[in-house]
Amino acid sequence: MRFSGIVLMVILSTIVSCKKDTEPGVLTQAQMVDFMLDMYLSEARLQMIPITRDSAFRLFIPRQDSLMRMKGITDSTLRRSYQYYLENPTKMEAIYDIVIDSLSLREQRLLPGPRQPS
């Protein structure tokens, strides 16, 4: 539990400490993390359904479009953001580090751990 709290604090402090140092029309680091987390979780849910890859892709695209509408992200903004972060690998690496840490933390919370004696 203590480890989870530390990881959460690191993630939150990283997100909060990020200034708006991106170009206009580019998602902030926190926005990219939020969007990518939702995309990875959606993809994981789809992988649990026993369907062909083509069918999964047909289901995934509308889900991506729905997430983009829900978060107010246009297709051009998403493309520009991916391009910006691909051209700035240090920033992209920081985003992936946060995404991985967040997914790991969620996984830890879902997995049953050893119970402490009462």
Biopython code that builds the backbone (N, CA, C, O; Angstrom):
import numpy as np
from Bio.PDB.StructureBuilder import StructureBuilder

atoms = [
    (1, "MET", "N", (0.829, -1.186, 0.000)),
    (1, "MET", "CA", (0.000, 0.000, 0.000)),
    (1, "MET", "C", (0.876, 1.252, 0.000)),
    (1, "MET", "O", (0.583, 2.225, -0.695)),
    (2, "ARG", "N", (1.953, 1.217, 0.787)),
    (2, "ARG", "CA", (2.841, 2.371, 0.865)),
    (2, "ARG", "C", (3.486, 2.646, -0.490)),
    (2, "ARG", "O", (3.637, 3.800, -0.890)),
    (3, "PHE", "N", (3.868, 1.569, -1.199)),
    (3, "PHE", "CA", (4.471, 1.711, -2.518)),
    (3, "PHE", "C", (3.491, 2.366, -3.486)),
    (3, "PHE", "O", (3.879, 3.239, -4.262)),
    (4, "SER", "N", (2.238, 1.956, -3.447)),
    (4, "SER", "CA", (1.211, 2.524, -4.326)),
    (4, "SER", "C", (1.059, 4.015, -4.077)),
    (4, "SER", "O", (0.916, 4.795, -5.018)),
    (5, "GLY", "N", (1.089, 4.408, -2.826)),
    (5, "GLY", "CA", (0.971, 5.822, -2.482)),
    (5, "GLY", "C", (2.132, 6.629, -3.019)),
    (5, "GLY", "O", (1.950, 7.749, -3.497)),
    (6, "ILE", "N", (3.330, 6.063, -2.943)),
    (6, "ILE", "CA", (4.519, 6.751, -3.436)),
    (6, "ILE", "C", (4.445, 6.906, -4.954)),
    (6, "ILE", "O", (4.729, 7.976, -5.492)),
    (7, "VAL", "N", (4.061, 5.826, -5.636)),
    (7, "VAL", "CA", (3.949, 5.881, -7.096)),
    (7, "VAL", "C", (2.912, 6.919, -7.507)),
    (7, "VAL", "O", (3.141, 7.698, -8.432)),
    (8, "LEU", "N", (1.781, 6.929, -6.824)),
    (8, "LEU", "CA", (0.728, 7.890, -7.136)),
    (8, "LEU", "C", (1.216, 9.321, -6.921)),
    (8, "LEU", "O", (0.922, 10.205, -7.727)),
    (9, "MET", "N", (1.956, 9.552, -5.843)),
    (9, "MET", "CA", (2.486, 10.891, -5.566)),
    (9, "MET", "C", (3.453, 11.329, -6.671)),
    (9, "MET", "O", (3.421, 12.482, -7.102)),
    (10, "VAL", "N", (4.314, 10.411, -7.128)),
    (10, "VAL", "CA", (5.267, 10.736, -8.188)),
    (10, "VAL", "C", (4.527, 11.085, -9.475)),
    (10, "VAL", "O", (4.868, 12.055, -10.151)),
    (11, "ILE", "N", (3.520, 10.297, -9.805)),
    (11, "ILE", "CA", (2.746, 10.544, -11.023)),
    (11, "ILE", "C", (2.051, 11.892, -10.950)),
    (11, "ILE", "O", (2.127, 12.688, -11.886)),
    (12, "LEU", "N", (1.380, 12.148, -9.846)),
    (12, "LEU", "CA", (0.653, 13.410, -9.705)),
    (12, "LEU", "C", (1.591, 14.613, -9.716)),
    (12, "LEU", "O", (1.286, 15.636, -10.328)),
    (13, "SER", "N", (2.731, 14.490, -9.039)),
    (13, "SER", "CA", (3.659, 15.622, -9.020)),
    (13, "SER", "C", (4.252, 15.871, -10.399)),
    (13, "SER", "O", (4.511, 17.015, -10.771)),
    (14, "THR", "N", (4.465, 14.803, -11.157)),
    (14, "THR", "CA", (4.975, 14.964, -12.518)),
    (14, "THR", "C", (3.961, 15.685, -13.388)),
    (14, "THR", "O", (4.315, 16.593, -14.141)),
    (15, "ILE", "N", (2.706, 15.286, -13.286)),
    (15, "ILE", "CA", (1.657, 15.918, -14.089)),
    (15, "ILE", "C", (1.481, 17.374, -13.690)),
    (15, "ILE", "O", (1.384, 18.247, -14.552)),
    (16, "VAL", "N", (1.439, 17.643, -12.395)),
    (16, "VAL", "CA", (1.219, 19.007, -11.913)),
    (16, "VAL", "C", (2.398, 19.910, -12.258)),
    (16, "VAL", "O", (2.208, 21.083, -12.578)),
    (17, "SER", "N", (3.610, 19.372, -12.195)),
    (17, "SER", "CA", (4.790, 20.206, -12.423)),
    (17, "SER", "C", (5.016, 20.538, -13.893)),
    (17, "SER", "O", (5.820, 21.414, -14.213)),
    (18, "CYS", "N", (4.315, 19.849, -14.785)),
    (18, "CYS", "CA", (4.486, 20.112, -16.208)),
    (18, "CYS", "C", (3.839, 21.429, -16.579)),
    (18, "CYS", "O", (2.647, 21.642, -16.356)),
    (19, "LYS", "N", (4.638, 22.298, -17.142)),
    (19, "LYS", "CA", (4.120, 23.584, -17.583)),
    (19, "LYS", "C", (3.629, 23.442, -19.014)),
    (19, "LYS", "O", (3.937, 22.465, -19.697)),
    (20, "LYS", "N", (2.885, 24.400, -19.443)),
    (20, "LYS", "CA", (2.384, 24.423, -20.821)),
    (20, "LYS", "C", (3.543, 24.834, -21.717)),
    (20, "LYS", "O", (3.642, 25.992, -22.121)),
    (21, "ASP", "N", (4.435, 23.868, -22.030)),
    (21, "ASP", "CA", (5.592, 24.176, -22.861)),
    (21, "ASP", "C", (5.494, 23.497, -24.221)),
    (21, "ASP", "O", (6.507, 23.211, -24.859)),
    (22, "THR", "N", (4.272, 23.245, -24.654)),
    (22, "THR", "CA", (4.069, 22.669, -25.968)),
    (22, "THR", "C", (3.675, 23.769, -26.941)),
    (22, "THR", "O", (3.407, 24.906, -26.555)),
    (23, "GLU", "N", (3.648, 23.402, -28.190)),
    (23, "GLU", "CA", (3.240, 24.345, -29.225)),
    (23, "GLU", "C", (1.725, 24.522, -29.186)),
    (23, "GLU", "O", (1.017, 23.670, -28.649)),
    (24, "PRO", "N", (1.229, 25.608, -29.745)),
    (24, "PRO", "CA", (-0.228, 25.778, -29.828)),
    (24, "PRO", "C", (-0.840, 24.653, -30.671)),
    (24, "PRO", "O", (-0.265, 24.237, -31.677)),
    (25, "GLY", "N", (-1.994, 24.176, -30.255)),
    (25, "GLY", "CA", (-2.659, 23.101, -30.987)),
    (25, "GLY", "C", (-2.124, 21.724, -30.671)),
    (25, "GLY", "O", (-2.462, 20.753, -31.348)),
    (26, "VAL", "N", (-1.283, 21.627, -29.637)),
    (26, "VAL", "CA", (-0.712, 20.349, -29.215)),
    (26, "VAL", "C", (-1.208, 20.059, -27.807)),
    (26, "VAL", "O", (-1.233, 20.944, -26.950)),
    (27, "LEU", "N", (-1.603, 18.809, -27.575)),
    (27, "LEU", "CA", (-2.072, 18.422, -26.250)),
    (27, "LEU", "C", (-0.945, 18.529, -25.233)),
    (27, "LEU", "O", (0.216, 18.266, -25.550)),
    (28, "THR", "N", (-1.289, 18.914, -24.020)),
    (28, "THR", "CA", (-0.296, 18.955, -22.947)),
    (28, "THR", "C", (0.083, 17.530, -22.565)),
    (28, "THR", "O", (-0.562, 16.567, -22.981)),
    (29, "GLN", "N", (1.120, 17.417, -21.782)),
    (29, "GLN", "CA", (1.551, 16.102, -21.323)),
    (29, "GLN", "C", (0.426, 15.410, -20.554)),
    (29, "GLN", "O", (0.173, 14.224, -20.765)),
    (30, "ALA", "N", (-0.238, 16.126, -19.680)),
    (30, "ALA", "CA", (-1.327, 15.542, -18.893)),
    (30, "ALA", "C", (-2.476, 15.090, -19.790)),
    (30, "ALA", "O", (-3.069, 14.039, -19.551)),
    (31, "GLN", "N", (-2.794, 15.872, -20.817)),
    (31, "GLN", "CA", (-3.865, 15.489, -21.745)),
    (31, "GLN", "C", (-3.482, 14.247, -22.544)),
    (31, "GLN", "O", (-4.317, 13.372, -22.772)),
    (32, "MET", "N", (-2.224, 14.168, -22.968)),
    (32, "MET", "CA", (-1.762, 12.987, -23.710)),
    (32, "MET", "C", (-1.806, 11.751, -22.827)),
    (32, "MET", "O", (-2.239, 10.686, -23.265)),
    (33, "VAL", "N", (-1.362, 11.889, -21.589)),
    (33, "VAL", "CA", (-1.395, 10.763, -20.655)),
    (33, "VAL", "C", (-2.829, 10.287, -20.472)),
    (33, "VAL", "O", (-3.102, 9.089, -20.550)),
    (34, "ASP", "N", (-3.735, 11.205, -20.231)),
    (34, "ASP", "CA", (-5.139, 10.867, -20.018)),
    (34, "ASP", "C", (-5.720, 10.146, -21.233)),
    (34, "ASP", "O", (-6.392, 9.124, -21.089)),
    (35, "PHE", "N", (-5.463, 10.673, -22.419)),
    (35, "PHE", "CA", (-5.989, 10.065, -23.640)),
    (35, "PHE", "C", (-5.377, 8.687, -23.869)),
    (35, "PHE", "O", (-6.090, 7.735, -24.184)),
    (36, "MET", "N", (-4.062, 8.577, -23.713)),
    (36, "MET", "CA", (-3.393, 7.299, -23.952)),
    (36, "MET", "C", (-3.828, 6.234, -22.953)),
    (36, "MET", "O", (-3.970, 5.066, -23.317)),
    (37, "LEU", "N", (-4.041, 6.621, -21.705)),
    (37, "LEU", "CA", (-4.546, 5.660, -20.716)),
    (37, "LEU", "C", (-5.896, 5.104, -21.149)),
    (37, "LEU", "O", (-6.113, 3.893, -21.119)),
    (38, "ASP", "N", (-6.793, 5.984, -21.548)),
    (38, "ASP", "CA", (-8.108, 5.531, -21.997)),
    (38, "ASP", "C", (-8.005, 4.639, -23.229)),
    (38, "ASP", "O", (-8.743, 3.661, -23.349)),
    (39, "MET", "N", (-7.105, 4.965, -24.136)),
    (39, "MET", "CA", (-6.936, 4.154, -25.343)),
    (39, "MET", "C", (-6.391, 2.768, -25.003)),
    (39, "MET", "O", (-6.876, 1.768, -25.531)),
    (40, "TYR", "N", (-5.396, 2.702, -24.135)),
    (40, "TYR", "CA", (-4.839, 1.406, -23.760)),
    (40, "TYR", "C", (-5.872, 0.546, -23.036)),
    (40, "TYR", "O", (-5.947, -0.660, -23.267)),
    (41, "LEU", "N", (-6.658, 1.154, -22.173)),
    (41, "LEU", "CA", (-7.690, 0.406, -21.460)),
    (41, "LEU", "C", (-8.772, -0.081, -22.422)),
    (41, "LEU", "O", (-9.268, -1.199, -22.277)),
    (42, "SER", "N", (-9.139, 0.736, -23.392)),
    (42, "SER", "CA", (-10.126, 0.324, -24.398)),
    (42, "SER", "C", (-9.594, -0.836, -25.230)),
    (42, "SER", "O", (-10.317, -1.790, -25.515)),
    (43, "GLU", "N", (-8.341, -0.745, -25.611)),
    (43, "GLU", "CA", (-7.724, -1.812, -26.395)),
    (43, "GLU", "C", (-7.666, -3.110, -25.592)),
    (43, "GLU", "O", (-7.911, -4.187, -26.135)),
    (44, "ALA", "N", (-7.346, -3.012, -24.315)),
    (44, "ALA", "CA", (-7.282, -4.201, -23.462)),
    (44, "ALA", "C", (-8.658, -4.855, -23.332)),
    (44, "ALA", "O", (-8.770, -6.081, -23.344)),
    (45, "ARG", "N", (-9.698, -4.040, -23.208)),
    (45, "ARG", "CA", (-11.056, -4.595, -23.128)),
    (45, "ARG", "C", (-11.414, -5.332, -24.415)),
    (45, "ARG", "O", (-12.026, -6.400, -24.375)),
    (46, "LEU", "N", (-11.036, -4.766, -25.542)),
    (46, "LEU", "CA", (-11.330, -5.401, -26.827)),
    (46, "LEU", "C", (-10.588, -6.721, -26.990)),
    (46, "LEU", "O", (-11.115, -7.660, -27.586)),
    (47, "GLN", "N", (-9.380, -6.799, -26.471)),
    (47, "GLN", "CA", (-8.594, -8.025, -26.595)),
    (47, "GLN", "C", (-9.202, -9.175, -25.807)),
    (47, "GLN", "O", (-8.888, -10.338, -26.061)),
    (48, "MET", "N", (-10.055, -8.862, -24.867)),
    (48, "MET", "CA", (-10.693, -9.905, -24.063)),
    (48, "MET", "C", (-11.887, -10.532, -24.788)),
    (48, "MET", "O", (-12.373, -11.587, -24.382)),
    (49, "ILE", "N", (-12.359, -9.889, -25.858)),
    (49, "ILE", "CA", (-13.493, -10.398, -26.620)),
    (49, "ILE", "C", (-12.960, -11.347, -27.696)),
    (49, "ILE", "O", (-12.060, -10.978, -28.452)),
    (50, "PRO", "N", (-13.503, -12.557, -27.771)),
    (50, "PRO", "CA", (-13.005, -13.519, -28.768)),
    (50, "PRO", "C", (-13.530, -13.199, -30.179)),
    (50, "PRO", "O", (-14.484, -13.819, -30.650)),
    (51, "ILE", "N", (-12.900, -12.231, -30.839)),
    (51, "ILE", "CA", (-13.259, -11.860, -32.205)),
    (51, "ILE", "C", (-11.990, -11.733, -33.032)),
    (51, "ILE", "O", (-10.884, -11.659, -32.497)),
    (52, "THR", "N", (-12.173, -11.708, -34.346)),
    (52, "THR", "CA", (-11.008, -11.589, -35.225)),
    (52, "THR", "C", (-10.399, -10.196, -35.111)),
    (52, "THR", "O", (-11.029, -9.256, -34.627)),
    (53, "ARG", "N", (-9.185, -10.098, -35.562)),
    (53, "ARG", "CA", (-8.467, -8.821, -35.490)),
    (53, "ARG", "C", (-9.173, -7.729, -36.301)),
    (53, "ARG", "O", (-9.253, -6.580, -35.866)),
    (54, "ASP", "N", (-9.683, -8.096, -37.482)),
    (54, "ASP", "CA", (-10.397, -7.122, -38.315)),
    (54, "ASP", "C", (-11.638, -6.599, -37.610)),
    (54, "ASP", "O", (-11.925, -5.402, -37.649)),
    (55, "SER", "N", (-12.367, -7.493, -36.970)),
    (55, "SER", "CA", (-13.574, -7.080, -36.248)),
    (55, "SER", "C", (-13.216, -6.187, -35.068)),
    (55, "SER", "O", (-13.906, -5.206, -34.790)),
    (56, "ALA", "N", (-12.140, -6.530, -34.381)),
    (56, "ALA", "CA", (-11.700, -5.716, -33.246)),
    (56, "ALA", "C", (-11.327, -4.313, -33.720)),
    (56, "ALA", "O", (-11.635, -3.321, -33.060)),
    (57, "PHE", "N", (-10.667, -4.244, -34.863)),
    (57, "PHE", "CA", (-10.280, -2.939, -35.409)),
    (57, "PHE", "C", (-11.521, -2.114, -35.738)),
    (57, "PHE", "O", (-11.556, -0.910, -35.483)),
    (58, "ARG", "N", (-12.545, -2.766, -36.309)),
    (58, "ARG", "CA", (-13.785, -2.057, -36.636)),
    (58, "ARG", "C", (-14.483, -1.545, -35.387)),
    (58, "ARG", "O", (-15.158, -0.517, -35.437)),
    (59, "LEU", "N", (-14.337, -2.235, -34.280)),
    (59, "LEU", "CA", (-14.923, -1.780, -33.017)),
    (59, "LEU", "C", (-14.072, -0.695, -32.356)),
    (59, "LEU", "O", (-14.592, 0.193, -31.681)),
    (60, "PHE", "N", (-12.769, -0.780, -32.559)),
    (60, "PHE", "CA", (-11.847, 0.130, -31.885)),
    (60, "PHE", "C", (-11.927, 1.553, -32.437)),
    (60, "PHE", "O", (-11.892, 2.515, -31.670)),
    (61, "ILE", "N", (-12.032, 1.692, -33.739)),
    (61, "ILE", "CA", (-12.055, 3.025, -34.361)),
    (61, "ILE", "C", (-13.214, 3.869, -33.834)),
    (61, "ILE", "O", (-12.991, 5.024, -33.471)),
    (62, "PRO", "N", (-14.447, 3.344, -33.776)),
    (62, "PRO", "CA", (-15.524, 4.164, -33.198)),
    (62, "PRO", "C", (-15.266, 4.520, -31.733)),
    (62, "PRO", "O", (-15.638, 5.604, -31.284)),
    (63, "ARG", "N", (-14.634, 3.617, -30.993)),
    (63, "ARG", "CA", (-14.314, 3.902, -29.588)),
    (63, "ARG", "C", (-13.301, 5.039, -29.503)),
    (63, "ARG", "O", (-13.428, 5.924, -28.657)),
    (64, "GLN", "N", (-12.309, 5.018, -30.368)),
    (64, "GLN", "CA", (-11.320, 6.097, -30.394)),
    (64, "GLN", "C", (-12.001, 7.420, -30.736)),
    (64, "GLN", "O", (-11.745, 8.439, -30.095)),
    (65, "ASP", "N", (-12.861, 7.400, -31.740)),
    (65, "ASP", "CA", (-13.583, 8.621, -32.123)),
    (65, "ASP", "C", (-14.441, 9.134, -30.975)),
    (65, "ASP", "O", (-14.516, 10.339, -30.738)),
    (66, "SER", "N", (-15.084, 8.217, -30.266)),
    (66, "SER", "CA", (-15.925, 8.591, -29.126)),
    (66, "SER", "C", (-15.093, 9.235, -28.016)),
    (66, "SER", "O", (-15.496, 10.246, -27.441)),
    (67, "LEU", "N", (-13.944, 8.652, -27.722)),
    (67, "LEU", "CA", (-13.053, 9.225, -26.704)),
    (67, "LEU", "C", (-12.578, 10.617, -27.112)),
    (67, "LEU", "O", (-12.506, 11.526, -26.285)),
    (68, "MET", "N", (-12.262, 10.770, -28.373)),
    (68, "MET", "CA", (-11.793, 12.072, -28.852)),
    (68, "MET", "C", (-12.891, 13.122, -28.714)),
    (68, "MET", "O", (-12.631, 14.243, -28.277)),
    (69, "ARG", "N", (-14.117, 12.760, -29.085)),
    (69, "ARG", "CA", (-15.236, 13.706, -28.934)),
    (69, "ARG", "C", (-15.462, 14.042, -27.466)),
    (69, "ARG", "O", (-15.651, 15.204, -27.106)),
    (70, "MET", "N", (-15.442, 13.015, -26.622)),
    (70, "MET", "CA", (-15.681, 13.198, -25.193)),
    (70, "MET", "C", (-14.640, 14.138, -24.571)),
    (70, "MET", "O", (-14.963, 14.923, -23.680)),
    (71, "LYS", "N", (-13.402, 14.055, -25.039)),
    (71, "LYS", "CA", (-12.321, 14.865, -24.478)),
    (71, "LYS", "C", (-12.095, 16.160, -25.262)),
    (71, "LYS", "O", (-11.225, 16.957, -24.911)),
    (72, "GLY", "N", (-12.881, 16.364, -26.324)),
    (72, "GLY", "CA", (-12.750, 17.585, -27.112)),
    (72, "GLY", "C", (-11.476, 17.647, -27.934)),
    (72, "GLY", "O", (-10.916, 18.724, -28.136)),
    (73, "ILE", "N", (-11.015, 16.498, -28.409)),
    (73, "ILE", "CA", (-9.782, 16.419, -29.191)),
    (73, "ILE", "C", (-10.144, 16.186, -30.654)),
    (73, "ILE", "O", (-10.867, 15.245, -30.982)),
    (74, "THR", "N", (-9.638, 17.044, -31.522)),
    (74, "THR", "CA", (-9.872, 16.850, -32.952)),
    (74, "THR", "C", (-8.802, 15.926, -33.526)),
    (74, "THR", "O", (-7.740, 15.735, -32.934)),
    (75, "ASP", "N", (-9.105, 15.361, -34.689)),
    (75, "ASP", "CA", (-8.167, 14.478, -35.363)),
    (75, "ASP", "C", (-6.856, 15.206, -35.660)),
    (75, "ASP", "O", (-5.774, 14.646, -35.478)),
    (76, "SER", "N", (-6.957, 16.448, -36.115)),
    (76, "SER", "CA", (-5.743, 17.208, -36.445)),
    (76, "SER", "C", (-4.922, 17.527, -35.194)),
    (76, "SER", "O", (-3.692, 17.529, -35.243)),
    (77, "THR", "N", (-5.594, 17.795, -34.081)),
    (77, "THR", "CA", (-4.876, 18.054, -32.825)),
    (77, "THR", "C", (-4.140, 16.803, -32.369)),
    (77, "THR", "O", (-2.998, 16.882, -31.914)),
    (78, "LEU", "N", (-4.789, 15.648, -32.488)),
    (78, "LEU", "CA", (-4.149, 14.398, -32.079)),
    (78, "LEU", "C", (-2.944, 14.100, -32.964)),
    (78, "LEU", "O", (-1.889, 13.711, -32.463)),
    (79, "ARG", "N", (-3.091, 14.277, -34.260)),
    (79, "ARG", "CA", (-1.962, 14.041, -35.176)),
    (79, "ARG", "C", (-0.803, 15.001, -34.880)),
    (79, "ARG", "O", (0.357, 14.591, -34.825)),
    (80, "ARG", "N", (-1.132, 16.271, -34.692)),
    (80, "ARG", "CA", (-0.113, 17.279, -34.388)),
    (80, "ARG", "C", (0.589, 16.946, -33.065)),
    (80, "ARG", "O", (1.802, 17.110, -32.934)),
    (81, "SER", "N", (-0.186, 16.482, -32.101)),
    (81, "SER", "CA", (0.378, 16.146, -30.791)),
    (81, "SER", "C", (1.325, 14.956, -30.892)),
    (81, "SER", "O", (2.430, 14.990, -30.352)),
    (82, "TYR", "N", (0.888, 13.891, -31.592)),
    (82, "TYR", "CA", (1.769, 12.735, -31.767)),
    (82, "TYR", "C", (3.047, 13.150, -32.491)),
    (82, "TYR", "O", (4.140, 12.733, -32.109)),
    (83, "GLN", "N", (2.916, 13.963, -33.527)),
    (83, "GLN", "CA", (4.089, 14.414, -34.269)),
    (83, "GLN", "C", (5.032, 15.213, -33.365)),
    (83, "GLN", "O", (6.246, 15.014, -33.393)),
    (84, "TYR", "N", (4.465, 16.114, -32.568)),
    (84, "TYR", "CA", (5.267, 16.937, -31.657)),
    (84, "TYR", "C", (6.041, 16.054, -30.672)),
    (84, "TYR", "O", (7.242, 16.238, -30.475)),
    (85, "TYR", "N", (5.344, 15.100, -30.060)),
    (85, "TYR", "CA", (6.008, 14.272, -29.057)),
    (85, "TYR", "C", (6.983, 13.275, -29.686)),
    (85, "TYR", "O", (7.966, 12.896, -29.049)),
    (86, "LEU", "N", (6.728, 12.846, -30.917)),
    (86, "LEU", "CA", (7.699, 11.995, -31.600)),
    (86, "LEU", "C", (8.971, 12.768, -31.925)),
    (86, "LEU", "O", (10.062, 12.198, -31.949)),
    (87, "GLU", "N", (8.828, 14.058, -32.174)),
    (87, "GLU", "CA", (9.998, 14.902, -32.437)),
    (87, "GLU", "C", (10.701, 15.329, -31.150)),
    (87, "GLU", "O", (11.802, 15.878, -31.201)),
    (88, "ASN", "N", (10.082, 15.085, -30.011)),
    (88, "ASN", "CA", (10.649, 15.401, -28.695)),
    (88, "ASN", "C", (10.647, 14.125, -27.855)),
    (88, "ASN", "O", (9.820, 13.971, -26.957)),
    (89, "PRO", "N", (11.581, 13.208, -28.150)),
    (89, "PRO", "CA", (11.552, 11.888, -27.525)),
    (89, "PRO", "C", (11.640, 11.898, -26.000)),
    (89, "PRO", "O", (11.099, 11.002, -25.352)),
    (90, "THR", "N", (12.301, 12.878, -25.423)),
    (90, "THR", "CA", (12.379, 12.942, -23.962)),
    (90, "THR", "C", (10.995, 13.171, -23.372)),
    (90, "THR", "O", (10.632, 12.563, -22.365)),
    (91, "LYS", "N", (10.228, 14.050, -24.002)),
    (91, "LYS", "CA", (8.864, 14.318, -23.526)),
    (91, "LYS", "C", (7.965, 13.110, -23.759)),
    (91, "LYS", "O", (7.127, 12.787, -22.917)),
    (92, "MET", "N", (8.137, 12.438, -24.905)),
    (92, "MET", "CA", (7.336, 11.246, -25.192)),
    (92, "MET", "C", (7.666, 10.141, -24.197)),
    (92, "MET", "O", (6.775, 9.427, -23.738)),
    (93, "GLU", "N", (8.933, 10.002, -23.868)),
    (93, "GLU", "CA", (9.338, 8.990, -22.893)),
    (93, "GLU", "C", (8.711, 9.275, -21.530)),
    (93, "GLU", "O", (8.277, 8.354, -20.838)),
    (94, "ALA", "N", (8.665, 10.540, -21.149)),
    (94, "ALA", "CA", (8.042, 10.913, -19.871)),
    (94, "ALA", "C", (6.558, 10.556, -19.877)),
    (94, "ALA", "O", (6.024, 10.096, -18.868)),
    (95, "ILE", "N", (5.897, 10.767, -21.005)),
    (95, "ILE", "CA", (4.476, 10.417, -21.116)),
    (95, "ILE", "C", (4.298, 8.914, -20.949)),
    (95, "ILE", "O", (3.445, 8.469, -20.182)),
    (96, "TYR", "N", (5.100, 8.131, -21.666)),
    (96, "TYR", "CA", (4.985, 6.677, -21.561)),
    (96, "TYR", "C", (5.330, 6.185, -20.159)),
    (96, "TYR", "O", (4.713, 5.238, -19.673)),
    (97, "ASP", "N", (6.299, 6.808, -19.504)),
    (97, "ASP", "CA", (6.624, 6.429, -18.123)),
    (97, "ASP", "C", (5.411, 6.608, -17.216)),
    (97, "ASP", "O", (5.113, 5.745, -16.390)),
    (98, "ILE", "N", (4.717, 7.724, -17.372)),
    (98, "ILE", "CA", (3.532, 7.984, -16.544)),
    (98, "ILE", "C", (2.421, 7.000, -16.883)),
    (98, "ILE", "O", (1.751, 6.484, -15.989)),
    (99, "VAL", "N", (2.223, 6.739, -18.175)),
    (99, "VAL", "CA", (1.183, 5.792, -18.597)),
    (99, "VAL", "C", (1.471, 4.406, -18.025)),
    (99, "VAL", "O", (0.576, 3.756, -17.485)),
    (100, "ILE", "N", (2.713, 3.958, -18.144)),
    (100, "ILE", "CA", (3.087, 2.635, -17.634)),
    (100, "ILE", "C", (2.911, 2.573, -16.120)),
    (100, "ILE", "O", (2.364, 1.601, -15.600)),
    (101, "ASP", "N", (3.367, 3.594, -15.414)),
    (101, "ASP", "CA", (3.206, 3.622, -13.957)),
    (101, "ASP", "C", (1.735, 3.614, -13.563)),
    (101, "ASP", "O", (1.347, 2.929, -12.616)),
    (102, "SER", "N", (0.924, 4.365, -14.278)),
    (102, "SER", "CA", (-0.509, 4.427, -13.966)),
    (102, "SER", "C", (-1.182, 3.085, -14.217)),
    (102, "SER", "O", (-1.994, 2.636, -13.408)),
    (103, "LEU", "N", (-0.848, 2.440, -15.340)),
    (103, "LEU", "CA", (-1.429, 1.129, -15.636)),
    (103, "LEU", "C", (-0.966, 0.088, -14.621)),
    (103, "LEU", "O", (-1.750, -0.761, -14.197)),
    (104, "SER", "N", (0.295, 0.151, -14.235)),
    (104, "SER", "CA", (0.816, -0.785, -13.228)),
    (104, "SER", "C", (0.108, -0.599, -11.895)),
    (104, "SER", "O", (-0.226, -1.574, -11.222)),
    (105, "LEU", "N", (-0.117, 0.638, -11.520)),
    (105, "LEU", "CA", (-0.811, 0.926, -10.267)),
    (105, "LEU", "C", (-2.243, 0.403, -10.309)),
    (105, "LEU", "O", (-2.723, -0.174, -9.333)),
    (106, "ARG", "N", (-2.926, 0.601, -11.432)),
    (106, "ARG", "CA", (-4.294, 0.079, -11.573)),
    (106, "ARG", "C", (-4.306, -1.440, -11.489)),
    (106, "ARG", "O", (-5.195, -2.028, -10.874)),
    (107, "GLU", "N", (-3.315, -2.071, -12.109)),
    (107, "GLU", "CA", (-3.229, -3.524, -12.075)),
    (107, "GLU", "C", (-3.010, -4.017, -10.645)),
    (107, "GLU", "O", (-3.624, -4.998, -10.227)),
    (108, "GLN", "N", (-2.144, -3.345, -9.898)),
    (108, "GLN", "CA", (-1.894, -3.729, -8.507)),
    (108, "GLN", "C", (-3.159, -3.645, -7.674)),
    (108, "GLN", "O", (-3.397, -4.488, -6.809)),
    (109, "ARG", "N", (-3.960, -2.641, -7.931)),
    (109, "ARG", "CA", (-5.197, -2.471, -7.169)),
    (109, "ARG", "C", (-6.211, -3.557, -7.491)),
    (109, "ARG", "O", (-7.030, -3.911, -6.642)),
    (110, "LEU", "N", (-6.167, -4.091, -8.713)),
    (110, "LEU", "CA", (-7.124, -5.109, -9.126)),
    (110, "LEU", "C", (-6.721, -6.510, -8.695)),
    (110, "LEU", "O", (-7.578, -7.348, -8.417)),
    (111, "LEU", "N", (-5.422, -6.767, -8.640)),
    (111, "LEU", "CA", (-4.953, -8.106, -8.300)),
    (111, "LEU", "C", (-5.079, -8.354, -6.805)),
    (111, "LEU", "O", (-4.760, -7.492, -5.987)),
    (112, "PRO", "N", (-5.552, -9.551, -6.465)),
    (112, "PRO", "CA", (-5.632, -9.858, -5.033)),
    (112, "PRO", "C", (-4.229, -10.039, -4.464)),
    (112, "PRO", "O", (-3.403, -10.756, -5.028)),
    (113, "GLY", "N", (-3.983, -9.397, -3.373)),
    (113, "GLY", "CA", (-2.683, -9.485, -2.727)),
    (113, "GLY", "C", (-2.765, -10.362, -1.496)),
    (113, "GLY", "O", (-3.849, -10.808, -1.119)),
    (114, "PRO", "N", (-1.633, -10.611, -0.870)),
    (114, "PRO", "CA", (-1.650, -11.406, 0.357)),
    (114, "PRO", "C", (-2.435, -10.679, 1.444)),
    (114, "PRO", "O", (-2.251, -9.483, 1.668)),
    (115, "ARG", "N", (-3.282, -11.396, 2.090)),
    (115, "ARG", "CA", (-4.106, -10.813, 3.158)),
    (115, "ARG", "C", (-3.329, -10.801, 4.459)),
    (115, "ARG", "O", (-2.609, -11.745, 4.784)),
    (116, "GLN", "N", (-3.488, -9.724, 5.188)),
    (116, "GLN", "CA", (-2.844, -9.607, 6.491)),
    (116, "GLN", "C", (-3.752, -10.251, 7.534)),
    (116, "GLN", "O", (-4.970, -10.086, 7.476)),
    (117, "PRO", "N", (-3.173, -10.987, 8.493)),
    (117, "PRO", "CA", (-4.007, -11.598, 9.535)),
    (117, "PRO", "C", (-4.697, -10.529, 10.374)),
    (117, "PRO", "O", (-4.111, -9.488, 10.672)),
    (118, "SER", "N", (-5.932, -10.790, 10.748)),
    (118, "SER", "CA", (-6.700, -9.818, 11.541)),
    (118, "SER", "C", (-6.376, -9.919, 12.998)),
    (118, "SER", "O", (-6.932, -9.176, 13.806)),
]
sb = StructureBuilder()
sb.init_structure("model")
sb.init_model(0)
sb.init_chain("A")
sb.init_seg("    ")
for serial, (resi, resn, name, xyz) in enumerate(atoms, 1):
    if name == "N":
        sb.init_residue(resn, " ", resi, " ")
    sb.init_atom(name, np.array(xyz, "f"), 0.0, 1.0, " ", f" {name:<3s}", serial, name[0])
structure = sb.get_structure()
